[in-house]
Amino acid sequence: MSFSFTNPEPDRDDGRSFSFTGSDPADIDRQLQAITDMAHEILRLVANVRSQINT
């Protein structure tokens, strides 16, 4: 599998600026979900730190 950044295309429905290629779409979906989960956790931690700073 490979991962690459691309130039964002305004006419694309999904708005993604990256692409995955690989032979197993289910594996790509699992990895995308793992990235999504990590991003949500990072955002949660940032919100937590911000709330601690503001109190």
HUFEN-V582358 format. One record per pair of residues at least 24 apart in sequence whose C-alpha atoms are under 7 Angstrom apart, sorted by sequence separation. I is the first residue (numbers start at 0). J is the second residue. If there is no record, write none. Layout:
# HUFEN-V582358
i = (I & I)
j = (J & J)
This chain:
# HUFEN-V582358
none
